[in-house]
């Protein structure tokens, strides 16, 4: 009888905790969306900001956030995937490997402001690039690499070893086994880590203040020259992102509708992250079915 009471009590407590977490999340998202919903229109999403006058938008900042996300993932995902595969399948169990794991743990615990200062020193000053999208992408790669490495390593280690052994027993090489057997089985876990890293990129502000900058040039979306300062595709130009713009408007905004702009930008940021997460999960599921021949 006592065991049944404890079981019911634990079930009730865990259910209440889950309801509390979900309620807090829904309440937070609802508050942000209701505060900024009235600003969501095509003009707000496409027009540039106005520091002094009312009616500014977040068009360049939204594009910069998306472009920075793409640049960061193009750099971080291959590095994180490769390092995770090495740590899970090739790294010997010795003190050097333990040192690498400890270094990854230390790096993952660094505050983003410290990563930003490191990026300012190395990617901004030492390289001579200045405040650029590429500097911001490299800083965010440093920020997210430990997460991607650990998630990839754990996902690969959680794949049943019998699958690997069966593949090797058929005479398939180790690398081919990793690519065709282990990675498809580990894809859901790797995808989850990638989505988490992408969400951190989209919402990061502190590290970008010191690397990508707090301003953006007047972009000409008909100019696709990578070396033009007004080209949206130029990775070596300053780029204020949505998260940085929200901070800047709240702290330094002079426009009479600065609070409304910040609320609208926050709503756009939340919606963009939700859309990206849902799209990434759908794409990951589709890729997983293709790689495992699970689709009809």
C-alpha positions, 0 to 999 in steps of 0.5 A, a space after each residue: 500500500 505504501 508503495 502505491 501511495 508513493 507511486 501516485 504521489 510521484 506521478 502527481 508531482 511529476 505531472 504538476 512539474 510538467 504542467 508548470 514548465 509547459 504553462 510557463 513556456 506557453 505564457 512566455 511565448 504568448 506574452 511576447 507574441 501578444 505584445 509584438 503582434 500588432 507590429 507584424 506586417 510586411 513593411 515592418 519585416 522588410 523596411 530598414 530601422 529608423 533610429 530617430 523617427 517612428 515607423 522603422 522595421 527590422 528587414 536588414 536585421 532579420 536577413 543578417 540573423 538568417 545569413 549568420 545562422 547559415 554561415 555559422 552552421 556551415 562552419 560548426 556542423 562539419 567540425 562538430 560532426 567530424 570531432 564527434 565521430 573521432 571522439 566516439 570511434 577513433 580516439 584511444 582511451 588515454 589521458 590525452 583523450 581525457 584532456 580533450 574531453 575536459 577541454 570541451 567541458 570547460 569550453 562549453 561552460 564559458 559565458 558568451 560574453 567571454 567568447 565575444 571578447 575572445 572573438 574581438 581579440 582574435 577574429 576582429 583585431 588580430 585578423 584585421 577584419 573588423 566587425 563582420 558577419 564572418 567574425 561573428 560566425 567564427 565566434 558563434 562556432 567556438 560557442 557552439 562547437 562543444 555542444 555539437 561535439 558532445 551531442 554527436 559523440 553521445 548519439 553515436 555511442 548510443 547506437 547499438 554496437 551490434 549494428 556496427 559489428 554486423 556491418 564489419 562482419 560483412 566485410 564493410 570498412 569501418 568508415 563505410 560502416 560509420 557513414 552508412 550504418 552508424 550515422 543514420 541511426 544516430 541522426 535524430 540525436 545529432 539533429 536535436 543538437 544541431 537544432 539547439 545550436 541553431 537556436 543559440 545562434 539565432 538568439 545570441 547577442 552578447 558575443 555578437 556585440 564584439 564581433 559582428 557589430 551593432 550597425 548594418 550598412 544600407 543593403 542593396 538586395 539587387 547587389 550580389 557582389 561578395 566584395 561590395 559593402 552594400 551587398 547582403 551576401 558580403 560576409 565581411 561587412 558589419 551586421 546587426 542581428 535581431 537579438 542585438 537590435 532588440 537590446 540596442 533599441 531597448 537600451 539606446 532607442 530614441 524613436 518614439 515607438 522604440 518599445 513597440 519596435 523591440 516588442 515586434 522584433 522579439 515576436 519576429 525572433 520567436 516566430 523565426 526560431 519556431 519555424 526553423 525548429 519545426 522545419 529542421 525536424 521535418 527535414 531531419 525526419 525526411 532525411 532519416 527515412 531516406 537514409 534508412 530506407 524507411 519511406 515507402 
